[in-house]
């Protein structure tokens, strides 16, 4: 078994809601499940990435816990912030989601390079 095969929460297990989108709670749980990977990759090299990653997860979670029923999907959070005119405000959940997506994409790219045989961390990064 690998770290990824025994993860308790995986993105691939999230069931999208037909009209509403990505369930917030399940998404956040999957994000938190990735954090230990960053420690395994290198607590020093990946410390800034981990800090940014966790910070963005917390910002989204802060918005979610203000009203779990209203913000049960990521799309509802973003639409609420867009309608309130705060989506582009620093530290908004929408901004955090954007940076979290970029962090996940970066991590996926890095792990793909490693999976494809790249041994040099700097090159893979």
DSSP file (Angstrom, degrees, kcal/mol; ACC not computed):
  #  RESIDUE AA STRUCTURE BP1 BP2  ACC     N-H-->O    O-->H-N    N-H-->O    O-->H-N    TCO  KAPPA ALPHA  PHI   PSI    X-CA   Y-CA   Z-CA
    1    1 A X              0   0    0      0, 0.0     2,-0.2     0, 0.0     3,-0.0   0.000 360.0 360.0 360.0 147.2    0.0    0.0    0.0
    2    2 A X     >  -     0   0    0      1,-0.1     4,-1.3     5,-0.0     5,-0.1  -0.664 360.0-102.4-109.5 169.0    1.0    3.6   -0.7
    3    3 A X  T  4 S+     0   0    0     -2,-0.2     3,-0.4     1,-0.2     4,-0.3   0.912 123.4  48.3 -54.0 -43.7    0.2    6.8    1.2
    4    4 A X  T >4 S+     0   0    0      1,-0.2     3,-0.6     2,-0.2    -1,-0.2   0.823 106.4  55.3 -72.0 -31.5   -2.3    7.6   -1.6
    5    5 A X  T 34 S+     0   0    0      1,-0.2    -1,-0.2    -3,-0.1    -2,-0.2   0.738 113.3  41.6 -75.3 -20.1   -4.0    4.2   -1.6
    6    6 A X  T 3< S+     0   0    0     -4,-1.3    -1,-0.2    -3,-0.4    -2,-0.2   0.314  81.2 132.6-108.6   8.7   -4.7    4.4    2.2
    7    7 A X    <   -     0   0    0     -3,-0.6     3,-0.1    -4,-0.3    -3,-0.1  -0.326  53.4-142.7 -58.9 139.4   -5.8    8.0    2.4
    8    8 A X  S    S+     0   0    0      1,-0.2     2,-0.4    21,-0.1    -1,-0.1   0.835  88.3  32.4 -74.1 -32.6   -9.0    8.4    4.3
    9    9 A X  S    S+     0   0    0     20,-0.2     2,-0.4    21,-0.1    -1,-0.2  -0.985  72.6 179.3-129.9 122.2  -10.4   11.2    2.1
   10   10 A X    >   -     0   0    0     -2,-0.4     3,-1.4    -3,-0.1     4,-0.4  -0.940  35.3-131.1-124.9 146.0   -9.6   11.3   -1.7
   11   11 A X  G >  S+     0   0    0     -2,-0.4     3,-1.5     1,-0.3    -1,-0.1   0.863 108.2  62.3 -58.9 -36.0  -10.6   13.8   -4.3
   12   12 A X  G 3  S+     0   0    0      1,-0.3    -1,-0.3    -3,-0.0    -3,-0.0   0.694  98.5  57.2 -66.0 -17.2  -11.6   10.9   -6.6
   13   13 A X  G <  S+     0   0    0     -3,-1.4     2,-0.3    13,-0.1    -1,-0.3   0.564  80.3 108.9 -88.7  -9.1  -14.2    9.8   -4.0
   14   14 A X    <   -     0   0    0     -3,-1.5     2,-0.7    -4,-0.4    -3,-0.0  -0.526  62.2-145.2 -72.9 127.5  -16.0   13.2   -4.0
   15   15 A X        -     0   0    0     -2,-0.3     8,-0.3     8,-0.0     2,-0.1  -0.842  14.7-134.8 -95.2 117.9  -19.4   13.0   -5.7
   16   16 A X        -     0   0    0     -2,-0.7     2,-0.5     6,-0.1     6,-0.2  -0.458  17.6-122.4 -70.1 140.7  -20.3   16.1   -7.6
   17   17 A X  B  >  -A   21   0A   0      4,-3.2     4,-2.5    -2,-0.1    -1,-0.1  -0.760  23.5-123.7 -87.3 127.6  -23.8   17.4   -7.0
   18   18 A X  T  4 S+     0   0    0     -2,-0.5    -1,-0.1     1,-0.2    -2,-0.0   0.817  99.0   7.2 -38.9 -60.6  -25.5   17.7  -10.4
   19   19 A X  T  4 S+     0   0    0      1,-0.1    -1,-0.2     2,-0.1    -2,-0.0   0.679 131.0  52.6-100.0 -20.4  -26.5   21.4  -10.3
   20   20 A X  T  4 S-     0   0    0      1,-0.2     2,-0.4    52,-0.0    55,-0.3   0.747  89.8-147.6 -97.2 -25.2  -24.7   22.6   -7.2
   21   21 A X  B  <  +A   17   0A   0     -4,-2.5    -4,-3.2    54,-0.1     2,-0.5  -0.772  50.6  13.1 105.8-141.2  -21.1   21.5   -7.8
   22   22 A X  S    S-     0   0    0     -2,-0.4    52,-2.5    -6,-0.2    53,-0.3  -0.685  71.2-121.4 -89.1 122.2  -18.3   20.4   -5.4
   23   23 A X  B  >  -B   73   0B   0     -2,-0.5     4,-2.0    -8,-0.3    50,-0.3  -0.454  19.1-146.4 -64.0 125.3  -19.3   19.6   -1.8
   24   24 A X  H  > S+     0   0    0     48,-2.0     4,-2.8    -2,-0.3     5,-0.2   0.925  91.5  49.5 -61.2 -50.4  -17.3   21.9    0.4
   25   25 A X  H  > S+     0   0    0     47,-0.4     4,-2.4     1,-0.2    -1,-0.2   0.919 113.2  45.5 -61.4 -46.0  -16.8   19.7    3.4
   26   26 A X  H  > S+     0   0    0      2,-0.2     4,-2.0     1,-0.2    -1,-0.2   0.883 113.0  51.8 -65.0 -38.4  -15.6   16.7    1.4
   27   27 A X  H  X S+     0   0    0     -4,-2.0     4,-2.2     2,-0.2    -2,-0.2   0.935 110.9  47.1 -62.4 -47.1  -13.3   18.9   -0.7
   28   28 A X  H  X S+     0   0    0     -4,-2.8     4,-2.7     1,-0.2    -2,-0.2   0.895 110.3  52.6 -63.6 -40.1  -11.7   20.4    2.5
   29   29 A X  H  X S+     0   0    0     -4,-2.4     4,-1.6    -5,-0.2    -1,-0.2   0.895 109.9  49.0 -62.0 -39.6  -11.3   16.9    4.0
   30   30 A X  H  X S+     0   0    0     -4,-2.0     4,-0.8     2,-0.2    -1,-0.2   0.879 110.5  50.9 -67.3 -37.9   -9.5   15.8    0.9
   31   31 A X  H >X S+     0   0    0     -4,-2.2     3,-1.1     1,-0.2     4,-0.8   0.937 109.5  49.5 -64.2 -46.5   -7.3   18.8    1.0
   32   32 A X  H >< S+     0   0    0     -4,-2.7     3,-0.6     1,-0.3     4,-0.5   0.840 104.5  60.3 -61.2 -32.4   -6.3   18.2    4.6
   33   33 A X  H 3< S+     0   0    0     -4,-1.6    -1,-0.3     1,-0.2     3,-0.2   0.734 101.0  55.1 -68.1 -21.8   -5.5   14.6    3.7
   34   34 A X  H XX S+     0   0    0     -3,-1.1     3,-1.7    -4,-0.8     4,-0.8   0.751  85.4  83.7 -80.4 -25.7   -2.9   15.8    1.3
   35   35 A X  H XX S+     0   0    0     -4,-0.8     4,-1.1    -3,-0.6     3,-0.9   0.849  83.1  57.6 -51.9 -44.0   -1.0   17.9    3.9
   36   36 A X  H 3> S+     0   0    0     -4,-0.5     4,-2.0     1,-0.2    -1,-0.3   0.793  96.9  65.1 -60.1 -24.9    1.1   15.0    5.3
   37   37 A X  H <> S+     0   0    0     -3,-1.7     4,-2.2     1,-0.2    -1,-0.2   0.903  97.6  54.4 -60.6 -40.1    2.4   14.4    1.8
   38   38 A X  H <X S+     0   0    0     -3,-0.9     4,-1.1    -4,-0.8     8,-0.3   0.867 107.0  50.5 -63.9 -36.3    4.2   17.7    2.0
   39   39 A X  H  X S+     0   0    0     -4,-1.1     4,-0.5     1,-0.2     3,-0.3   0.906 110.9  49.1 -65.7 -41.4    5.9   16.7    5.2
   40   40 A X  H  < S+     0   0    0     -4,-2.0    -2,-0.2     1,-0.2    -1,-0.2   0.844 106.3  56.9 -67.0 -33.9    7.1   13.5    3.6
   41   41 A X  H  < S-     0   0    0     -4,-2.2    -1,-0.2     1,-0.2    -2,-0.2   0.785 135.9 -48.8 -70.7 -26.6    8.4   15.3    0.6
   42   42 A X  H  X  -     0   0    0     -4,-1.1     4,-2.7    -3,-0.3     5,-0.2  -0.078  41.0-147.1 151.3 103.5   10.6   17.5    2.7
   43   43 A X  T  < S+     0   0    0     -4,-0.5     4,-0.1     1,-0.2     7,-0.1   0.758 103.0  38.7 -61.2 -24.1    9.7   19.5    5.8
   44   44 A X  T >4 S+     0   0    0      2,-0.1     3,-0.9    -5,-0.1     4,-0.4   0.919 118.7  42.9 -88.9 -52.7   12.2   22.2    4.9
   45   45 A X  T 34 S+     0   0    0      1,-0.2     3,-0.3     2,-0.1     4,-0.3   0.884 124.0  37.2 -61.2 -40.2   11.8   22.4    1.1
   46   46 A X  T 3X S+     0   0    0     -4,-2.7     4,-3.0    -8,-0.3    -1,-0.2   0.351  85.6 102.7 -97.8   6.2    8.1   22.2    1.2
   47   47 A X  H <> S+     0   0    0     -3,-0.9     4,-2.7     1,-0.2     5,-0.2   0.922  84.3  46.1 -56.6 -47.7    7.5   24.3    4.3
   48   48 A X  H  > S+     0   0    0     -4,-0.4     4,-2.2    -3,-0.3    -1,-0.2   0.898 114.0  49.1 -63.5 -37.6    6.4   27.4    2.4
   49   49 A X  H  > S+     0   0    0     -4,-0.3     4,-2.9     2,-0.2    -2,-0.2   0.929 112.5  47.9 -64.5 -44.9    4.1   25.4    0.2
   50   50 A X  H  X S+     0   0    0     -4,-3.0     4,-3.1     2,-0.2     5,-0.3   0.922 110.8  51.0 -62.4 -44.4    2.6   23.6    3.2
   51   51 A X  H  X S+     0   0    0     -4,-2.7     4,-2.2    -5,-0.2    -1,-0.2   0.923 114.4  43.4 -59.6 -45.1    2.0   26.9    5.0
   52   52 A X  H  X S+     0   0    0     -4,-2.2     4,-2.2    -5,-0.2    -2,-0.2   0.921 114.7  50.3 -65.3 -45.2    0.3   28.4    2.0
   53   53 A X  H  X S+     0   0    0     -4,-2.9     4,-2.1     2,-0.2    -2,-0.2   0.946 114.3  42.5 -58.3 -53.4   -1.7   25.3    1.3
   54   54 A X  H  X S+     0   0    0     -4,-3.1     4,-2.5     1,-0.2    -1,-0.2   0.883 111.9  55.5 -64.9 -39.5   -3.0   25.0    4.9
   55   55 A X  H  X S+     0   0    0     -4,-2.2     4,-1.9    -5,-0.3    -1,-0.2   0.905 109.4  46.3 -60.3 -41.9   -3.6   28.7    5.1
   56   56 A X  H  X S+     0   0    0     -4,-2.2     4,-1.9     2,-0.2    -1,-0.2   0.876 110.5  52.5 -70.3 -37.5   -5.9   28.6    2.1
   57   57 A X  H  X S+     0   0    0     -4,-2.1     4,-2.5     1,-0.2    -2,-0.2   0.930 110.0  50.0 -61.0 -43.7   -7.7   25.5    3.3
   58   58 A X  H  X S+     0   0    0     -4,-2.5     4,-2.7     1,-0.2    -2,-0.2   0.881 107.2  53.6 -64.0 -38.9   -8.4   27.4    6.6
   59   59 A X  H  X S+     0   0    0     -4,-1.9     4,-1.5     2,-0.2    -1,-0.2   0.917 112.0  44.4 -62.9 -42.6   -9.7   30.5    4.9
   60   60 A X  H  X S+     0   0    0     -4,-1.9     4,-2.5     1,-0.2    -2,-0.2   0.917 113.6  50.8 -66.9 -42.0  -12.2   28.4    2.9
   61   61 A X  H  X S+     0   0    0     -4,-2.5     4,-2.8     1,-0.2    -2,-0.2   0.881 104.9  57.4 -63.4 -38.0  -13.1   26.5    6.0
   62   62 A X  H  X S+     0   0    0     -4,-2.7     4,-0.6     1,-0.2    -1,-0.2   0.906 110.5  43.7 -59.1 -41.8  -13.7   29.7    8.0
   63   63 A X  H >X S+     0   0    0     -4,-1.5     3,-1.0     1,-0.2     4,-0.6   0.928 112.8  53.1 -68.0 -44.3  -16.2   30.8    5.4
   64   64 A X  H >< S+     0   0    0     -4,-2.5     3,-1.3     1,-0.2     7,-0.3   0.905 105.3  52.8 -58.3 -45.7  -17.8   27.3    5.3
   65   65 A X  H 3< S+     0   0    0     -4,-2.8     3,-0.4     1,-0.3    -1,-0.2   0.635  93.7  71.7 -72.5 -12.1  -18.4   27.1    9.1
   66   66 A X  H << S-     0   0    0     -3,-1.0    -1,-0.3    -4,-0.6    -2,-0.2   0.814 127.0  -3.0 -69.9 -27.4  -20.2   30.5    9.2
   67   67 A X    <X  -     0   0    0     -3,-1.3     4,-2.7    -4,-0.6    -1,-0.2  -0.476  67.1-178.8-164.1  84.2  -23.1   28.8    7.5
   68   68 A X  T  4 S+     0   0    0     -3,-0.4   -43,-0.1     1,-0.2   -44,-0.1   0.808  85.4  50.4 -60.4 -32.7  -22.6   25.1    6.5
   69   69 A X  T >4 S+     0   0    0      1,-0.2     3,-0.8     2,-0.1    -1,-0.2   0.924 115.1  41.1 -72.4 -44.1  -26.0   24.7    5.0
   70   70 A X  T 34 S+     0   0    0      1,-0.2     3,-0.3    -6,-0.1    -2,-0.2   0.868 121.8  41.8 -71.1 -35.7  -25.7   27.8    2.8
   71   71 A X  T 3< S+     0   0    0     -4,-2.7    -1,-0.2    -7,-0.3    -2,-0.1  -0.180  71.1 129.7-106.3  39.9  -22.1   27.1    1.8
   72   72 A X  S <  S+     0   0    0     -3,-0.8   -48,-2.0   -48,-0.1   -47,-0.4   0.605  71.6  43.6 -74.3  -9.9  -22.4   23.4    1.3
   73   73 A X  B  > S-B   23   0B   0    -50,-0.3     4,-1.4    -3,-0.3   -50,-0.2  -0.958  81.4-125.7-129.6 155.5  -20.7   23.6   -2.1
   74   74 A X  H  > S+     0   0    0    -52,-2.5     4,-2.4    -2,-0.3     5,-0.2   0.875 111.3  58.9 -62.7 -36.9  -17.6   25.6   -3.3
   75   75 A X  H  > S+     0   0    0    -55,-0.3     4,-2.9   -53,-0.3    -1,-0.2   0.886 102.7  52.2 -61.2 -39.1  -19.7   27.2   -6.0
   76   76 A X  H  > S+     0   0    0    -56,-0.2     4,-2.2     2,-0.2    -1,-0.2   0.872 109.0  50.6 -66.0 -36.4  -22.2   28.6   -3.5
   77   77 A X  H  X S+     0   0    0     -4,-1.4     4,-2.3     2,-0.2    -2,-0.2   0.954 113.3  44.9 -63.9 -49.1  -19.3   30.2   -1.6
   78   78 A X  H  X S+     0   0    0     -4,-2.4     4,-2.7     1,-0.2    -2,-0.2   0.934 113.8  48.8 -62.6 -47.2  -17.9   31.8   -4.7
   79   79 A X  H  X S+     0   0    0     -4,-2.9     4,-2.6     1,-0.2    -1,-0.2   0.892 110.6  51.8 -61.1 -39.4  -21.3   33.0   -5.9
   80   80 A X  H  X S+     0   0    0     -4,-2.2     4,-1.8    -5,-0.2    -1,-0.2   0.931 112.7  44.6 -62.0 -45.4  -22.0   34.5   -2.5
   81   81 A X  H  X>S+     0   0    0     -4,-2.3     5,-2.6     2,-0.2     6,-1.1   0.870 112.7  51.4 -69.8 -35.6  -18.8   36.4   -2.5
   82   82 A X  H ><5S+     0   0    0     -4,-2.7     3,-1.0     4,-0.2    -2,-0.2   0.945 112.2  46.3 -63.3 -47.4  -19.2   37.5   -6.1
   83   83 A X  H 3<5S+     0   0    0     -4,-2.6    -2,-0.2     1,-0.3    -1,-0.2   0.817 112.9  49.9 -65.2 -30.7  -22.7   38.8   -5.3
   84   84 A X  H 3<5S-     0   0    0     -4,-1.8    -1,-0.3    -5,-0.2    -2,-0.2   0.528 112.6-121.4 -84.4  -6.1  -21.4   40.5   -2.2
   85   85 A X  T <<5S+     0   0    0     -3,-1.0    -3,-0.2    -4,-0.5    -2,-0.1   0.743  87.2 102.9  74.8  23.2  -18.6   42.2   -4.1
   86   86 A X    > < +     0   0    0     -5,-2.6     3,-1.5    -6,-0.2    -4,-0.2   0.333  39.3 103.3-118.6   6.6  -15.9   40.6   -1.9
   87   87 A X  T 3  S+     0   0    0     -6,-1.1     8,-0.3     1,-0.3    -5,-0.1   0.831  89.0  41.9 -60.4 -32.8  -14.6   37.8   -4.2
   88   88 A X  T 3  S+     0   0    0     -7,-0.2    -1,-0.3     6,-0.1     2,-0.2   0.341  88.6 116.2 -98.4   7.3  -11.5   39.7   -5.1
   89   89 A X  S X  S-     0   0    0     -3,-1.5     3,-1.9     1,-0.1     6,-0.3  -0.530  80.4 -95.0 -75.0 140.8  -10.8   41.0   -1.6
   90   90 A X  T 3  S+     0   0    0      1,-0.3    -1,-0.1    -2,-0.2     3,-0.1  -0.293 110.0  15.8 -56.0 136.7   -7.6   39.8   -0.1
   91   91 A X  T 3  S+     0   0    0      1,-0.2    -1,-0.3    -3,-0.1     2,-0.1   0.578  89.4 145.8  72.6  13.2   -8.2   36.7    2.1
   92   92 A X    <>  -     0   0    0     -3,-1.9     4,-2.3    -5,-0.1    -1,-0.2  -0.388  62.6-116.6 -71.5 160.0  -11.6   36.0    0.7
   93   93 A X  H  > S+     0   0    0      2,-0.2     4,-2.4     1,-0.2     5,-0.1   0.845 116.8  56.2 -64.9 -33.0  -12.6   32.3    0.4
   94   94 A X  H  > S+     0   0    0      2,-0.2     4,-2.1     1,-0.2    -1,-0.2   0.929 108.5  45.3 -65.4 -45.6  -12.7   32.8   -3.4
   95   95 A X  H  > S+     0   0    0     -8,-0.3     4,-2.3    -6,-0.3     5,-0.2   0.911 113.1  51.5 -62.8 -42.0   -9.1   34.0   -3.5
   96   96 A X  H  X S+     0   0    0     -4,-2.3     4,-2.5     1,-0.2    -2,-0.2   0.895 108.4  51.4 -62.3 -39.8   -8.1   31.2   -1.2
   97   97 A X  H  X S+     0   0    0     -4,-2.4     4,-2.5     2,-0.2    -1,-0.2   0.898 108.3  52.0 -64.4 -40.5   -9.8   28.7   -3.5
   98   98 A X  H  X S+     0   0    0     -4,-2.1     4,-1.9     2,-0.2    -2,-0.2   0.942 114.1  42.3 -59.8 -48.6   -7.9   30.1   -6.5
   99   99 A X  H  X S+     0   0    0     -4,-2.3     4,-2.3     2,-0.2    -2,-0.2   0.841 112.5  53.8 -70.2 -32.9   -4.5   29.8   -4.7
  100  100 A X  H  X S+     0   0    0     -4,-2.5     4,-2.6    -5,-0.2    -1,-0.2   0.915 107.7  50.9 -66.0 -42.2   -5.4   26.3   -3.3
  101  101 A X  H  X S+     0   0    0     -4,-2.5     4,-2.4     1,-0.2    -2,-0.2   0.916 110.6  49.2 -59.9 -43.4   -6.2   25.2   -6.9
  102  102 A X  H  X S+     0   0    0     -4,-1.9     4,-2.4     1,-0.2    -1,-0.2   0.897 110.8  50.4 -63.6 -39.7   -2.9   26.5   -8.0
  103  103 A X  H  X S+     0   0    0     -4,-2.3     4,-2.5     2,-0.2    -2,-0.2   0.902 110.9  48.3 -64.8 -41.4   -1.1   24.7   -5.2
  104  104 A X  H  X S+     0   0    0     -4,-2.6     4,-2.6     2,-0.2    -2,-0.2   0.896 111.8  49.9 -65.1 -40.3   -2.9   21.4   -6.0
  105  105 A X  H  X S+     0   0    0     -4,-2.4     4,-2.4     2,-0.2    -2,-0.2   0.909 111.3  49.1 -65.3 -41.9   -2.0   21.8   -9.6
  106  106 A X  H  X S+     0   0    0     -4,-2.4     4,-2.5     2,-0.2    -2,-0.2   0.931 112.2  48.0 -60.4 -47.5    1.7   22.4   -8.7
  107  107 A X  H  X S+     0   0    0     -4,-2.5     4,-2.8     1,-0.2     5,-0.2   0.901 111.0  50.8 -62.9 -42.1    1.8   19.4   -6.4
  108  108 A X  H  X S+     0   0    0     -4,-2.6     4,-2.2     1,-0.2    -1,-0.2   0.924 111.3  48.5 -61.4 -44.2    0.2   17.2   -9.1
  109  109 A X  H  X S+     0   0    0     -4,-2.4     4,-2.0     2,-0.2    -2,-0.2   0.912 112.4  48.3 -62.2 -43.4    2.8   18.4  -11.6
  110  110 A X  H  X S+     0   0    0     -4,-2.5     4,-2.1     1,-0.2    -2,-0.2   0.944 112.9  46.9 -62.1 -49.2    5.6   17.7   -9.2
  111  111 A X  H  X S+     0   0    0     -4,-2.8     4,-2.8     1,-0.2    -1,-0.2   0.836 109.4  55.3 -65.0 -32.1    4.4   14.3   -8.2
  112  112 A X  H  X S+     0   0    0     -4,-2.2     4,-2.1    -5,-0.2    -1,-0.2   0.914 107.3  49.9 -64.5 -42.6    3.9   13.4  -11.9
  113  113 A X  H  <>S+     0   0    0     -4,-2.0     5,-2.4     2,-0.2    -2,-0.2   0.919 112.9  46.3 -61.1 -43.9    7.6   14.3  -12.6
  114  114 A X  H ><5S+     0   0    0     -4,-2.1     3,-1.9     1,-0.2    -2,-0.2   0.927 111.6  51.3 -64.6 -45.1    8.7   12.1   -9.7
  115  115 A X  H 3<5S+     0   0    0     -4,-2.8    -1,-0.2     1,-0.3    -2,-0.2   0.859 104.8  57.7 -59.8 -35.5    6.4    9.3  -10.9
  116  116 A X  T 3<5S-     0   0    0     -4,-2.1    -1,-0.3    -5,-0.2    -2,-0.2   0.396 131.1 -91.8 -79.8   4.3    7.9    9.6  -14.4
  117  117 A X  T < 5S+     0   0    0     -3,-1.9     2,-0.4     1,-0.3    -3,-0.2   0.442  70.8 152.2 107.4  -0.4   11.4    9.0  -12.9
  118  118 A X      < +     0   0    0     -5,-2.4    -1,-0.3    -6,-0.2    -2,-0.0  -0.514  16.1 179.5 -67.7 122.1   12.8   12.4  -12.1
  119  119 A X        +     0   0    0     -2,-0.4     2,-0.6     1,-0.0    -1,-0.2   0.712  57.1  84.0 -95.2 -25.4   15.2   12.0   -9.3
  120  120 A X     >  -     0   0    0      1,-0.2     4,-2.4     2,-0.0     5,-0.2  -0.715  64.1-157.1 -86.4 117.4   16.4   15.6   -8.9
  121  121 A X  H  > S+     0   0    0     -2,-0.6     4,-2.6     1,-0.2    -1,-0.2   0.903  92.5  53.3 -59.8 -43.3   13.9   17.6   -6.7
  122  122 A X  H  4 S+     0   0    0      1,-0.2    -1,-0.2     2,-0.2    -2,-0.0   0.901 110.8  46.8 -60.9 -40.7   14.9   20.9   -8.2
  123  123 A X  H  4 S+     0   0    0      1,-0.2    -1,-0.2     2,-0.2    -2,-0.2   0.918 112.2  50.0 -66.0 -43.0   14.3   19.7  -11.7
  124  124 A X  H  <        0   0    0     -4,-2.4    -2,-0.2     1,-0.3    -1,-0.2   0.879 360.0 360.0 -63.9 -37.3   10.9   18.1  -10.7
  125  125 A X     <        0   0    0     -4,-2.6    -1,-0.3    -5,-0.2    -2,-0.2   0.505 360.0 360.0 -67.8 360.0    9.9   21.4   -9.1
